[in-house]
Structure formats: C-alpha cells, structure tokens
Amino acid sequence: MINKQIAMTIAATEYKYVQLDDRNIPIIEGTSMKIVELLTSVKAYG
C-alpha cells in the first residue's frame, strides 16, 4: 500500500465560508465539501 500525502492550497474569496482549492473549485471553509455537492443535495432533497 502506498501512503500518499496531498498538499492542498486554499485561496480566500469574498464570501465568508467559501474558499477555492488548488484547482479553483469552491469548497466550504474547513471541509472538503464542494459547493456544487451542497447545492445538488439541497435541490434533490429540499
């Protein structure tokens, strides 16, 4: 088994709880949840 460490660069945005990861994908601050995941869950389940 290979043990890989992933370094993640986080950039701040003008939104309080939104950050951009190293691929410029918006995530919720302090988590690895993408904003698009949150929005699709809300749309699907209300």
PDB file of all heavy atoms in Angstrom:
ATOM      1  N   MET A   1       0.843  -1.179   0.000  1.00  0.00           N
ATOM      2  CA  MET A   1       0.000   0.000   0.000  1.00  0.00           C
ATOM      3  C   MET A   1       0.886   1.238   0.000  1.00  0.00           C
ATOM      4  O   MET A   1       1.811   1.337   0.784  1.00  0.00           O
ATOM      5  CB  MET A   1      -0.920  -0.021   1.213  1.00  0.00           C
ATOM      6  CG  MET A   1      -1.820   1.156   1.306  1.00  0.00           C
ATOM      7  SD  MET A   1      -2.800   1.018   2.801  1.00  0.00           S
ATOM      8  CE  MET A   1      -4.296   1.693   2.219  1.00  0.00           C
ATOM      9  N   ILE A   2       0.596   2.158  -0.867  1.00  0.00           N
ATOM     10  CA  ILE A   2       1.372   3.393  -0.976  1.00  0.00           C
ATOM     11  C   ILE A   2       0.689   4.483  -0.167  1.00  0.00           C
ATOM     12  O   ILE A   2      -0.505   4.722  -0.316  1.00  0.00           O
ATOM     13  CB  ILE A   2       1.496   3.826  -2.449  1.00  0.00           C
ATOM     14  CG1 ILE A   2       2.232   2.746  -3.247  1.00  0.00           C
ATOM     15  CG2 ILE A   2       2.219   5.157  -2.553  1.00  0.00           C
ATOM     16  CD1 ILE A   2       2.240   2.999  -4.721  1.00  0.00           C
ATOM     17  N   ASN A   3       1.436   5.143   0.689  1.00  0.00           N
ATOM     18  CA  ASN A   3       0.917   6.233   1.504  1.00  0.00           C
ATOM     19  C   ASN A   3       1.234   7.548   0.802  1.00  0.00           C
ATOM     20  O   ASN A   3       2.385   7.927   0.673  1.00  0.00           O
ATOM     21  CB  ASN A   3       1.545   6.201   2.898  1.00  0.00           C
ATOM     22  CG  ASN A   3       0.918   7.217   3.821  1.00  0.00           C
ATOM     23  OD1 ASN A   3      -0.082   7.842   3.488  1.00  0.00           O
ATOM     24  ND2 ASN A   3       1.508   7.372   4.979  1.00  0.00           N
ATOM     25  N   LYS A   4       0.202   8.225   0.326  1.00  0.00           N
ATOM     26  CA  LYS A   4       0.390   9.493  -0.373  1.00  0.00           C
ATOM     27  C   LYS A   4      -0.136  10.632   0.489  1.00  0.00           C
ATOM     28  O   LYS A   4      -1.193  10.530   1.087  1.00  0.00           O
ATOM     29  CB  LYS A   4      -0.366   9.508  -1.697  1.00  0.00           C
ATOM     30  CG  LYS A   4       0.148   8.518  -2.696  1.00  0.00           C
ATOM     31  CD  LYS A   4      -0.636   8.627  -3.982  1.00  0.00           C
ATOM     32  CE  LYS A   4      -0.144   7.622  -4.995  1.00  0.00           C
ATOM     33  NZ  LYS A   4      -0.890   7.715  -6.254  1.00  0.00           N
ATOM     34  N   GLN A   5       0.610  11.720   0.517  1.00  0.00           N
ATOM     35  CA  GLN A   5       0.154  12.923   1.192  1.00  0.00           C
ATOM     36  C   GLN A   5      -0.245  13.922   0.122  1.00  0.00           C
ATOM     37  O   GLN A   5       0.463  14.106  -0.855  1.00  0.00           O
ATOM     38  CB  GLN A   5       1.235  13.533   2.069  1.00  0.00           C
ATOM     39  CG  GLN A   5       1.514  12.738   3.305  1.00  0.00           C
ATOM     40  CD  GLN A   5       2.529  13.432   4.184  1.00  0.00           C
ATOM     41  OE1 GLN A   5       3.424  14.091   3.694  1.00  0.00           O
ATOM     42  NE2 GLN A   5       2.365  13.299   5.466  1.00  0.00           N
ATOM     43  N   ILE A   6      -1.390  14.536   0.313  1.00  0.00           N
ATOM     44  CA  ILE A   6      -1.875  15.511  -0.649  1.00  0.00           C
ATOM     45  C   ILE A   6      -1.807  16.890  -0.005  1.00  0.00           C
ATOM     46  O   ILE A   6      -2.404  17.130   1.034  1.00  0.00           O
ATOM     47  CB  ILE A   6      -3.327  15.199  -1.073  1.00  0.00           C
ATOM     48  CG1 ILE A   6      -3.380  13.832  -1.732  1.00  0.00           C
ATOM     49  CG2 ILE A   6      -3.858  16.273  -1.990  1.00  0.00           C
ATOM     50  CD1 ILE A   6      -4.769  13.349  -2.047  1.00  0.00           C
ATOM     51  N   ALA A   7      -1.044  17.772  -0.623  1.00  0.00           N
ATOM     52  CA  ALA A   7      -0.963  19.153  -0.163  1.00  0.00           C
ATOM     53  C   ALA A   7      -2.021  19.953  -0.890  1.00  0.00           C
ATOM     54  O   ALA A   7      -2.127  19.900  -2.107  1.00  0.00           O
ATOM     55  CB  ALA A   7       0.419  19.722  -0.430  1.00  0.00           C
ATOM     56  N   MET A   8      -2.813  20.687  -0.132  1.00  0.00           N
ATOM     57  CA  MET A   8      -3.903  21.439  -0.721  1.00  0.00           C
ATOM     58  C   MET A   8      -3.690  22.920  -0.466  1.00  0.00           C
ATOM     59  O   MET A   8      -3.549  23.343   0.669  1.00  0.00           O
ATOM     60  CB  MET A   8      -5.227  20.981  -0.101  1.00  0.00           C
ATOM     61  CG  MET A   8      -6.431  21.323  -0.850  1.00  0.00           C
ATOM     62  SD  MET A   8      -7.795  20.443  -0.054  1.00  0.00           S
ATOM     63  CE  MET A   8      -9.055  20.785  -1.206  1.00  0.00           C
ATOM     64  N   THR A   9      -3.640  23.683  -1.528  1.00  0.00           N
ATOM     65  CA  THR A   9      -3.520  25.121  -1.407  1.00  0.00           C
ATOM     66  C   THR A   9      -4.916  25.715  -1.390  1.00  0.00           C
ATOM     67  O   THR A   9      -5.727  25.418  -2.257  1.00  0.00           O
ATOM     68  CB  THR A   9      -2.738  25.699  -2.596  1.00  0.00           C
ATOM     69  OG1 THR A   9      -1.483  25.051  -2.662  1.00  0.00           O
ATOM     70  CG2 THR A   9      -2.541  27.183  -2.460  1.00  0.00           C
ATOM     71  N   ILE A  10      -5.196  26.554  -0.403  1.00  0.00           N
ATOM     72  CA  ILE A  10      -6.512  27.152  -0.251  1.00  0.00           C
ATOM     73  C   ILE A  10      -6.405  28.661  -0.479  1.00  0.00           C
ATOM     74  O   ILE A  10      -5.520  29.313   0.061  1.00  0.00           O
ATOM     75  CB  ILE A  10      -7.084  26.898   1.160  1.00  0.00           C
ATOM     76  CG1 ILE A  10      -7.159  25.407   1.463  1.00  0.00           C
ATOM     77  CG2 ILE A  10      -8.434  27.553   1.335  1.00  0.00           C
ATOM     78  CD1 ILE A  10      -8.150  24.636   0.645  1.00  0.00           C
ATOM     79  N   ALA A  11      -7.308  29.200  -1.266  1.00  0.00           N
ATOM     80  CA  ALA A  11      -7.359  30.639  -1.522  1.00  0.00           C
ATOM     81  C   ALA A  11      -8.656  31.193  -0.956  1.00  0.00           C
ATOM     82  O   ALA A  11      -9.707  30.557  -1.034  1.00  0.00           O
ATOM     83  CB  ALA A  11      -7.285  30.911  -3.009  1.00  0.00           C
ATOM     84  N   ALA A  12      -8.586  32.372  -0.382  1.00  0.00           N
ATOM     85  CA  ALA A  12      -9.756  33.020   0.190  1.00  0.00           C
ATOM     86  C   ALA A  12     -10.603  33.645  -0.918  1.00  0.00           C
ATOM     87  O   ALA A  12     -10.111  33.933  -2.006  1.00  0.00           O
ATOM     88  CB  ALA A  12      -9.335  34.087   1.177  1.00  0.00           C
ATOM     89  N   THR A  13     -11.887  33.825  -0.642  1.00  0.00           N
ATOM     90  CA  THR A  13     -12.793  34.506  -1.555  1.00  0.00           C
ATOM     91  C   THR A  13     -13.459  35.639  -0.790  1.00  0.00           C
ATOM     92  O   THR A  13     -13.213  35.831   0.402  1.00  0.00           O
ATOM     93  CB  THR A  13     -13.884  33.562  -2.095  1.00  0.00           C
ATOM     94  OG1 THR A  13     -14.717  33.146  -1.011  1.00  0.00           O
ATOM     95  CG2 THR A  13     -13.294  32.351  -2.784  1.00  0.00           C
ATOM     96  N   GLU A  14     -14.319  36.367  -1.445  1.00  0.00           N
ATOM     97  CA  GLU A  14     -15.055  37.443  -0.778  1.00  0.00           C
ATOM     98  C   GLU A  14     -16.204  36.912   0.065  1.00  0.00           C
ATOM     99  O   GLU A  14     -16.796  37.653   0.829  1.00  0.00           O
ATOM    100  CB  GLU A  14     -15.577  38.437  -1.821  1.00  0.00           C
ATOM    101  CG  GLU A  14     -14.455  39.187  -2.513  1.00  0.00           C
ATOM    102  CD  GLU A  14     -14.980  40.241  -3.475  1.00  0.00           C
ATOM    103  OE1 GLU A  14     -16.122  40.705  -3.302  1.00  0.00           O
ATOM    104  OE2 GLU A  14     -14.240  40.570  -4.396  1.00  0.00           O
ATOM    105  N   TYR A  15     -16.531  35.629  -0.087  1.00  0.00           N
ATOM    106  CA  TYR A  15     -17.601  35.016   0.690  1.00  0.00           C
ATOM    107  C   TYR A  15     -17.020  34.415   1.964  1.00  0.00           C
ATOM    108  O   TYR A  15     -15.988  33.755   1.935  1.00  0.00           O
ATOM    109  CB  TYR A  15     -18.311  33.943  -0.136  1.00  0.00           C
ATOM    110  CG  TYR A  15     -18.955  34.511  -1.377  1.00  0.00           C
ATOM    111  CD1 TYR A  15     -18.324  34.430  -2.607  1.00  0.00           C
ATOM    112  CD2 TYR A  15     -20.176  35.159  -1.297  1.00  0.00           C
ATOM    113  CE1 TYR A  15     -18.905  34.970  -3.747  1.00  0.00           C
ATOM    114  CE2 TYR A  15     -20.768  35.703  -2.422  1.00  0.00           C
ATOM    115  CZ  TYR A  15     -20.131  35.610  -3.646  1.00  0.00           C
ATOM    116  OH  TYR A  15     -20.700  36.145  -4.757  1.00  0.00           O
ATOM    117  N   LYS A  16     -17.715  34.612   3.079  1.00  0.00           N
ATOM    118  CA  LYS A  16     -17.191  34.261   4.399  1.00  0.00           C
ATOM    119  C   LYS A  16     -16.809  32.786   4.538  1.00  0.00           C
ATOM    120  O   LYS A  16     -15.776  32.472   5.105  1.00  0.00           O
ATOM    121  CB  LYS A  16     -18.223  34.639   5.457  1.00  0.00           C
ATOM    122  CG  LYS A  16     -17.747  34.479   6.863  1.00  0.00           C
ATOM    123  CD  LYS A  16     -18.764  35.015   7.845  1.00  0.00           C
ATOM    124  CE  LYS A  16     -18.251  34.901   9.256  1.00  0.00           C
ATOM    125  NZ  LYS A  16     -19.220  35.428  10.222  1.00  0.00           N
ATOM    126  N   TYR A  17     -17.613  31.872   4.034  1.00  0.00           N
ATOM    127  CA  TYR A  17     -17.380  30.448   4.253  1.00  0.00           C
ATOM    128  C   TYR A  17     -16.985  29.684   2.988  1.00  0.00           C
ATOM    129  O   TYR A  17     -17.030  28.465   2.974  1.00  0.00           O
ATOM    130  CB  TYR A  17     -18.618  29.799   4.869  1.00  0.00           C
ATOM    131  CG  TYR A  17     -18.952  30.380   6.217  1.00  0.00           C
ATOM    132  CD1 TYR A  17     -20.063  31.190   6.387  1.00  0.00           C
ATOM    133  CD2 TYR A  17     -18.138  30.141   7.312  1.00  0.00           C
ATOM    134  CE1 TYR A  17     -20.358  31.742   7.626  1.00  0.00           C
ATOM    135  CE2 TYR A  17     -18.418  30.688   8.547  1.00  0.00           C
ATOM    136  CZ  TYR A  17     -19.528  31.489   8.697  1.00  0.00           C
ATOM    137  OH  TYR A  17     -19.815  32.034   9.920  1.00  0.00           O
ATOM    138  N   VAL A  18     -16.593  30.389   1.950  1.00  0.00           N
ATOM    139  CA  VAL A  18     -16.222  29.751   0.692  1.00  0.00           C
ATOM    140  C   VAL A  18     -14.751  29.998   0.412  1.00  0.00           C
ATOM    141  O   VAL A  18     -14.259  31.115   0.517  1.00  0.00           O
ATOM    142  CB  VAL A  18     -17.072  30.286  -0.479  1.00  0.00           C
ATOM    143  CG1 VAL A  18     -16.636  29.659  -1.797  1.00  0.00           C
ATOM    144  CG2 VAL A  18     -18.551  30.033  -0.231  1.00  0.00           C
ATOM    145  N   GLN A  19     -14.049  28.924   0.062  1.00  0.00           N
ATOM    146  CA  GLN A  19     -12.645  29.014  -0.321  1.00  0.00           C
ATOM    147  C   GLN A  19     -12.459  28.292  -1.645  1.00  0.00           C
ATOM    148  O   GLN A  19     -13.279  27.474  -2.027  1.00  0.00           O
ATOM    149  CB  GLN A  19     -11.749  28.363   0.734  1.00  0.00           C
ATOM    150  CG  GLN A  19     -11.776  29.065   2.061  1.00  0.00           C
ATOM    151  CD  GLN A  19     -10.923  28.348   3.083  1.00  0.00           C
ATOM    152  OE1 GLN A  19     -10.753  27.140   3.035  1.00  0.00           O
ATOM    153  NE2 GLN A  19     -10.395  29.102   4.014  1.00  0.00           N
ATOM    154  N   LEU A  20     -11.369  28.595  -2.335  1.00  0.00           N
ATOM    155  CA  LEU A  20     -11.039  27.912  -3.572  1.00  0.00           C
ATOM    156  C   LEU A  20      -9.885  26.965  -3.310  1.00  0.00           C
ATOM    157  O   LEU A  20      -8.895  27.350  -2.696  1.00  0.00           O
ATOM    158  CB  LEU A  20     -10.640  28.916  -4.660  1.00  0.00           C
ATOM    159  CG  LEU A  20     -11.708  29.923  -5.060  1.00  0.00           C
ATOM    160  CD1 LEU A  20     -11.141  30.921  -6.053  1.00  0.00           C
ATOM    161  CD2 LEU A  20     -12.931  29.236  -5.619  1.00  0.00           C
ATOM    162  N   ASP A  21     -10.018  25.713  -3.776  1.00  0.00           N
ATOM    163  CA  ASP A  21      -8.916  24.774  -3.605  1.00  0.00           C
ATOM    164  C   ASP A  21      -7.870  24.998  -4.694  1.00  0.00           C
ATOM    165  O   ASP A  21      -7.955  25.960  -5.464  1.00  0.00           O
ATOM    166  CB  ASP A  21      -9.412  23.326  -3.560  1.00  0.00           C
ATOM    167  CG  ASP A  21      -9.948  22.807  -4.874  1.00  0.00           C
ATOM    168  OD1 ASP A  21      -9.875  23.520  -5.890  1.00  0.00           O
ATOM    169  OD2 ASP A  21     -10.439  21.666  -4.888  1.00  0.00           O
ATOM    170  N   ASP A  22      -6.887  24.114  -4.768  1.00  0.00           N
ATOM    171  CA  ASP A  22      -5.784  24.291  -5.710  1.00  0.00           C
ATOM    172  C   ASP A  22      -6.204  24.164  -7.171  1.00  0.00           C
ATOM    173  O   ASP A  22      -5.471  24.548  -8.069  1.00  0.00           O
ATOM    174  CB  ASP A  22      -4.648  23.321  -5.406  1.00  0.00           C
ATOM    175  CG  ASP A  22      -5.081  21.873  -5.345  1.00  0.00           C
ATOM    176  OD1 ASP A  22      -6.293  21.622  -5.207  1.00  0.00           O
ATOM    177  OD2 ASP A  22      -4.211  21.011  -5.422  1.00  0.00           O
ATOM    178  N   ARG A  23      -7.408  23.646  -7.425  1.00  0.00           N
ATOM    179  CA  ARG A  23      -7.936  23.554  -8.800  1.00  0.00           C
ATOM    180  C   ARG A  23      -8.992  24.625  -9.055  1.00  0.00           C
ATOM    181  O   ARG A  23      -9.744  24.540 -10.015  1.00  0.00           O
ATOM    182  CB  ARG A  23      -8.511  22.165  -9.044  1.00  0.00           C
ATOM    183  CG  ARG A  23      -7.438  21.085  -8.978  1.00  0.00           C
ATOM    184  CD  ARG A  23      -8.020  19.714  -9.140  1.00  0.00           C
ATOM    185  NE  ARG A  23      -8.902  19.461  -7.980  1.00  0.00           N
ATOM    186  CZ  ARG A  23      -9.776  18.490  -7.883  1.00  0.00           C
ATOM    187  NH1 ARG A  23      -9.910  17.650  -8.868  1.00  0.00           N
ATOM    188  NH2 ARG A  23     -10.512  18.337  -6.809  1.00  0.00           N
ATOM    189  N   ASN A  24      -9.083  25.620  -8.154  1.00  0.00           N
ATOM    190  CA  ASN A  24     -10.059  26.717  -8.231  1.00  0.00           C
ATOM    191  C   ASN A  24     -11.501  26.238  -8.144  1.00  0.00           C
ATOM    192  O   ASN A  24     -12.399  26.829  -8.723  1.00  0.00           O
ATOM    193  CB  ASN A  24      -9.853  27.575  -9.478  1.00  0.00           C
ATOM    194  CG  ASN A  24      -8.628  28.439  -9.370  1.00  0.00           C
ATOM    195  OD1 ASN A  24      -8.248  28.867  -8.285  1.00  0.00           O
ATOM    196  ND2 ASN A  24      -7.985  28.687 -10.481  1.00  0.00           N
ATOM    197  N   ILE A  25     -11.713  25.160  -7.408  1.00  0.00           N
ATOM    198  CA  ILE A  25     -13.058  24.653  -7.160  1.00  0.00           C
ATOM    199  C   ILE A  25     -13.515  25.198  -5.811  1.00  0.00           C
ATOM    200  O   ILE A  25     -12.808  25.054  -4.814  1.00  0.00           O
ATOM    201  CB  ILE A  25     -13.074  23.115  -7.158  1.00  0.00           C
ATOM    202  CG1 ILE A  25     -12.676  22.596  -8.544  1.00  0.00           C
ATOM    203  CG2 ILE A  25     -14.441  22.579  -6.739  1.00  0.00           C
ATOM    204  CD1 ILE A  25     -12.492  21.104  -8.620  1.00  0.00           C
ATOM    205  N   PRO A  26     -14.684  25.852  -5.753  1.00  0.00           N
ATOM    206  CA  PRO A  26     -15.160  26.392  -4.479  1.00  0.00           C
ATOM    207  C   PRO A  26     -15.559  25.285  -3.511  1.00  0.00           C
ATOM    208  O   PRO A  26     -16.275  24.354  -3.867  1.00  0.00           O
ATOM    209  CB  PRO A  26     -16.353  27.257  -4.872  1.00  0.00           C
ATOM    210  CG  PRO A  26     -16.776  26.781  -6.210  1.00  0.00           C
ATOM    211  CD  PRO A  26     -15.586  26.156  -6.853  1.00  0.00           C
ATOM    212  N   ILE A  27     -15.046  25.395  -2.272  1.00  0.00           N
ATOM    213  CA  ILE A  27     -15.370  24.447  -1.206  1.00  0.00           C
ATOM    214  C   ILE A  27     -15.816  25.218   0.024  1.00  0.00           C
ATOM    215  O   ILE A  27     -15.560  26.413   0.149  1.00  0.00           O
ATOM    216  CB  ILE A  27     -14.171  23.542  -0.853  1.00  0.00           C
ATOM    217  CG1 ILE A  27     -12.990  24.369  -0.356  1.00  0.00           C
ATOM    218  CG2 ILE A  27     -13.764  22.683  -2.028  1.00  0.00           C
ATOM    219  CD1 ILE A  27     -11.856  23.558   0.220  1.00  0.00           C
ATOM    220  N   ILE A  28     -16.483  24.522   0.945  1.00  0.00           N
ATOM    221  CA  ILE A  28     -16.897  25.130   2.199  1.00  0.00           C
ATOM    222  C   ILE A  28     -15.698  25.161   3.135  1.00  0.00           C
ATOM    223  O   ILE A  28     -15.007  24.149   3.306  1.00  0.00           O
ATOM    224  CB  ILE A  28     -18.071  24.350   2.823  1.00  0.00           C
ATOM    225  CG1 ILE A  28     -19.270  24.394   1.874  1.00  0.00           C
ATOM    226  CG2 ILE A  28     -18.430  24.918   4.189  1.00  0.00           C
ATOM    227  CD1 ILE A  28     -20.413  23.534   2.297  1.00  0.00           C
ATOM    228  N   GLU A  29     -15.463  26.311   3.747  1.00  0.00           N
ATOM    229  CA  GLU A  29     -14.307  26.515   4.621  1.00  0.00           C
ATOM    230  C   GLU A  29     -14.250  25.449   5.716  1.00  0.00           C
ATOM    231  O   GLU A  29     -15.250  25.125   6.335  1.00  0.00           O
ATOM    232  CB  GLU A  29     -14.395  27.900   5.265  1.00  0.00           C
ATOM    233  CG  GLU A  29     -13.275  28.209   6.225  1.00  0.00           C
ATOM    234  CD  GLU A  29     -13.420  29.571   6.856  1.00  0.00           C
ATOM    235  OE1 GLU A  29     -14.551  30.061   6.986  1.00  0.00           O
ATOM    236  OE2 GLU A  29     -12.394  30.133   7.235  1.00  0.00           O
ATOM    237  N   GLY A  30     -13.073  24.858   5.910  1.00  0.00           N
ATOM    238  CA  GLY A  30     -12.860  23.877   6.961  1.00  0.00           C
ATOM    239  C   GLY A  30     -13.322  22.475   6.610  1.00  0.00           C
ATOM    240  O   GLY A  30     -13.292  21.586   7.454  1.00  0.00           O
ATOM    241  N   THR A  31     -13.792  22.272   5.381  1.00  0.00           N
ATOM    242  CA  THR A  31     -14.252  20.953   4.952  1.00  0.00           C
ATOM    243  C   THR A  31     -13.656  20.636   3.587  1.00  0.00           C
ATOM    244  O   THR A  31     -12.941  21.439   3.017  1.00  0.00           O
ATOM    245  CB  THR A  31     -15.790  20.896   4.826  1.00  0.00           C
ATOM    246  OG1 THR A  31     -16.193  21.668   3.682  1.00  0.00           O
ATOM    247  CG2 THR A  31     -16.492  21.415   6.059  1.00  0.00           C
ATOM    248  N   SER A  32     -14.006  19.481   3.072  1.00  0.00           N
ATOM    249  CA  SER A  32     -13.626  19.143   1.702  1.00  0.00           C
ATOM    250  C   SER A  32     -14.859  19.105   0.804  1.00  0.00           C
ATOM    251  O   SER A  32     -14.789  18.656  -0.332  1.00  0.00           O
ATOM    252  CB  SER A  32     -12.899  17.799   1.670  1.00  0.00           C
ATOM    253  OG  SER A  32     -13.762  16.788   2.136  1.00  0.00           O
ATOM    254  N   MET A  33     -16.009  19.579   1.331  1.00  0.00           N
ATOM    255  CA  MET A  33     -17.251  19.556   0.558  1.00  0.00           C
ATOM    256  C   MET A  33     -17.268  20.675  -0.479  1.00  0.00           C
ATOM    257  O   MET A  33     -17.070  21.834  -0.158  1.00  0.00           O
ATOM    258  CB  MET A  33     -18.487  19.700   1.442  1.00  0.00           C
ATOM    259  CG  MET A  33     -19.789  19.720   0.650  1.00  0.00           C
ATOM    260  SD  MET A  33     -21.247  19.816   1.673  1.00  0.00           S
ATOM    261  CE  MET A  33     -21.660  18.100   1.744  1.00  0.00           C
ATOM    262  N   LYS A  34     -17.513  20.286  -1.716  1.00  0.00           N
ATOM    263  CA  LYS A  34     -17.616  21.255  -2.797  1.00  0.00           C
ATOM    264  C   LYS A  34     -18.977  21.938  -2.727  1.00  0.00           C
ATOM    265  O   LYS A  34     -19.975  21.333  -2.340  1.00  0.00           O
ATOM    266  CB  LYS A  34     -17.469  20.563  -4.147  1.00  0.00           C
ATOM    267  CG  LYS A  34     -16.135  19.900  -4.344  1.00  0.00           C
ATOM    268  CD  LYS A  34     -16.117  19.112  -5.636  1.00  0.00           C
ATOM    269  CE  LYS A  34     -14.848  18.303  -5.745  1.00  0.00           C
ATOM    270  NZ  LYS A  34     -14.860  17.441  -6.925  1.00  0.00           N
ATOM    271  N   ILE A  35     -19.008  23.196  -3.120  1.00  0.00           N
ATOM    272  CA  ILE A  35     -20.265  23.945  -3.130  1.00  0.00           C
ATOM    273  C   ILE A  35     -21.284  23.264  -4.038  1.00  0.00           C
ATOM    274  O   ILE A  35     -22.455  23.159  -3.696  1.00  0.00           O
ATOM    275  CB  ILE A  35     -20.022  25.406  -3.579  1.00  0.00           C
ATOM    276  CG1 ILE A  35     -19.071  26.120  -2.606  1.00  0.00           C
ATOM    277  CG2 ILE A  35     -21.329  26.162  -3.717  1.00  0.00           C
ATOM    278  CD1 ILE A  35     -19.569  26.271  -1.199  1.00  0.00           C
ATOM    279  N   VAL A  36     -20.847  22.756  -5.181  1.00  0.00           N
ATOM    280  CA  VAL A  36     -21.768  22.085  -6.105  1.00  0.00           C
ATOM    281  C   VAL A  36     -22.398  20.851  -5.450  1.00  0.00           C
ATOM    282  O   VAL A  36     -23.565  20.544  -5.707  1.00  0.00           O
ATOM    283  CB  VAL A  36     -21.077  21.744  -7.443  1.00  0.00           C
ATOM    284  CG1 VAL A  36     -20.064  20.637  -7.287  1.00  0.00           C
ATOM    285  CG2 VAL A  36     -22.100  21.379  -8.495  1.00  0.00           C
ATOM    286  N   GLU A  37     -21.684  20.149  -4.583  1.00  0.00           N
ATOM    287  CA  GLU A  37     -22.255  18.997  -3.879  1.00  0.00           C
ATOM    288  C   GLU A  37     -23.371  19.442  -2.942  1.00  0.00           C
ATOM    289  O   GLU A  37     -24.407  18.783  -2.845  1.00  0.00           O
ATOM    290  CB  GLU A  37     -21.173  18.268  -3.085  1.00  0.00           C
ATOM    291  CG  GLU A  37     -20.129  17.588  -3.937  1.00  0.00           C
ATOM    292  CD  GLU A  37     -18.977  17.063  -3.122  1.00  0.00           C
ATOM    293  OE1 GLU A  37     -18.803  17.445  -1.951  1.00  0.00           O
ATOM    294  OE2 GLU A  37     -18.207  16.255  -3.679  1.00  0.00           O
ATOM    295  N   LEU A  38     -23.150  20.538  -2.242  1.00  0.00           N
ATOM    296  CA  LEU A  38     -24.160  21.071  -1.344  1.00  0.00           C
ATOM    297  C   LEU A  38     -25.403  21.502  -2.120  1.00  0.00           C
ATOM    298  O   LEU A  38     -26.533  21.178  -1.739  1.00  0.00           O
ATOM    299  CB  LEU A  38     -23.607  22.247  -0.546  1.00  0.00           C
ATOM    300  CG  LEU A  38     -24.586  22.979   0.358  1.00  0.00           C
ATOM    301  CD1 LEU A  38     -25.101  22.063   1.452  1.00  0.00           C
ATOM    302  CD2 LEU A  38     -23.950  24.211   0.947  1.00  0.00           C
ATOM    303  N   LEU A  39     -25.209  22.214  -3.206  1.00  0.00           N
ATOM    304  CA  LEU A  39     -26.337  22.708  -3.995  1.00  0.00           C
ATOM    305  C   LEU A  39     -27.145  21.568  -4.616  1.00  0.00           C
ATOM    306  O   LEU A  39     -28.382  21.625  -4.625  1.00  0.00           O
ATOM    307  CB  LEU A  39     -25.844  23.661  -5.076  1.00  0.00           C
ATOM    308  CG  LEU A  39     -25.228  24.969  -4.567  1.00  0.00           C
ATOM    309  CD1 LEU A  39     -24.691  25.780  -5.713  1.00  0.00           C
ATOM    310  CD2 LEU A  39     -26.209  25.750  -3.750  1.00  0.00           C
ATOM    311  N   THR A  40     -26.467  20.546  -5.115  1.00  0.00           N
ATOM    312  CA  THR A  40     -27.216  19.428  -5.698  1.00  0.00           C
ATOM    313  C   THR A  40     -27.972  18.644  -4.638  1.00  0.00           C
ATOM    314  O   THR A  40     -29.077  18.158  -4.903  1.00  0.00           O
ATOM    315  CB  THR A  40     -26.290  18.486  -6.509  1.00  0.00           C
ATOM    316  OG1 THR A  40     -25.232  18.047  -5.680  1.00  0.00           O
ATOM    317  CG2 THR A  40     -25.747  19.172  -7.739  1.00  0.00           C
ATOM    318  N   SER A  41     -27.444  18.545  -3.439  1.00  0.00           N
ATOM    319  CA  SER A  41     -28.157  17.866  -2.343  1.00  0.00           C
ATOM    320  C   SER A  41     -29.399  18.642  -1.937  1.00  0.00           C
ATOM    321  O   SER A  41     -30.461  18.055  -1.722  1.00  0.00           O
ATOM    322  CB  SER A  41     -27.240  17.696  -1.141  1.00  0.00           C
ATOM    323  OG  SER A  41     -26.192  16.831  -1.432  1.00  0.00           O
ATOM    324  N   VAL A  42     -29.268  19.956  -1.837  1.00  0.00           N
ATOM    325  CA  VAL A  42     -30.416  20.786  -1.469  1.00  0.00           C
ATOM    326  C   VAL A  42     -31.493  20.686  -2.542  1.00  0.00           C
ATOM    327  O   VAL A  42     -32.676  20.559  -2.249  1.00  0.00           O
ATOM    328  CB  VAL A  42     -29.970  22.250  -1.246  1.00  0.00           C
ATOM    329  CG1 VAL A  42     -31.186  23.183  -1.135  1.00  0.00           C
ATOM    330  CG2 VAL A  42     -29.120  22.352  -0.002  1.00  0.00           C
ATOM    331  N   LYS A  43     -31.079  20.726  -3.797  1.00  0.00           N
ATOM    332  CA  LYS A  43     -32.043  20.627  -4.899  1.00  0.00           C
ATOM    333  C   LYS A  43     -32.731  19.260  -4.909  1.00  0.00           C
ATOM    334  O   LYS A  43     -33.933  19.170  -5.131  1.00  0.00           O
ATOM    335  CB  LYS A  43     -31.323  20.848  -6.227  1.00  0.00           C
ATOM    336  CG  LYS A  43     -32.194  20.772  -7.428  1.00  0.00           C
ATOM    337  CD  LYS A  43     -32.205  22.051  -8.179  1.00  0.00           C
ATOM    338  CE  LYS A  43     -33.017  21.881  -9.445  1.00  0.00           C
ATOM    339  NZ  LYS A  43     -34.002  22.879  -9.584  1.00  0.00           N
ATOM    340  N   ALA A  44     -31.991  18.205  -4.637  1.00  0.00           N
ATOM    341  CA  ALA A  44     -32.555  16.856  -4.672  1.00  0.00           C
ATOM    342  C   ALA A  44     -33.445  16.545  -3.473  1.00  0.00           C
ATOM    343  O   ALA A  44     -34.481  15.909  -3.618  1.00  0.00           O
ATOM    344  CB  ALA A  44     -31.434  15.830  -4.753  1.00  0.00           C
ATOM    345  N   TYR A  45     -33.027  16.980  -2.282  1.00  0.00           N
ATOM    346  CA  TYR A  45     -33.719  16.571  -1.063  1.00  0.00           C
ATOM    347  C   TYR A  45     -34.469  17.696  -0.355  1.00  0.00           C
ATOM    348  O   TYR A  45     -35.147  17.460   0.629  1.00  0.00           O
ATOM    349  CB  TYR A  45     -32.724  15.940  -0.088  1.00  0.00           C
ATOM    350  CG  TYR A  45     -32.013  14.759  -0.703  1.00  0.00           C
ATOM    351  CD1 TYR A  45     -30.663  14.831  -1.020  1.00  0.00           C
ATOM    352  CD2 TYR A  45     -32.685  13.586  -0.984  1.00  0.00           C
ATOM    353  CE1 TYR A  45     -30.000  13.750  -1.602  1.00  0.00           C
ATOM    354  CE2 TYR A  45     -32.034  12.494  -1.562  1.00  0.00           C
ATOM    355  CZ  TYR A  45     -30.707  12.597  -1.864  1.00  0.00           C
ATOM    356  OH  TYR A  45     -30.068  11.532  -2.427  1.00  0.00           O
ATOM    357  N   GLY A  46     -34.306  18.921  -0.849  1.00  0.00           N
ATOM    358  CA  GLY A  46     -35.032  20.061  -0.284  1.00  0.00           C
ATOM    359  C   GLY A  46     -34.394  20.647   0.854  1.00  0.00           C
ATOM    360  O   GLY A  46     -33.996  20.911   1.743  1.00  0.00           O
TER     361      GLY A  46
END
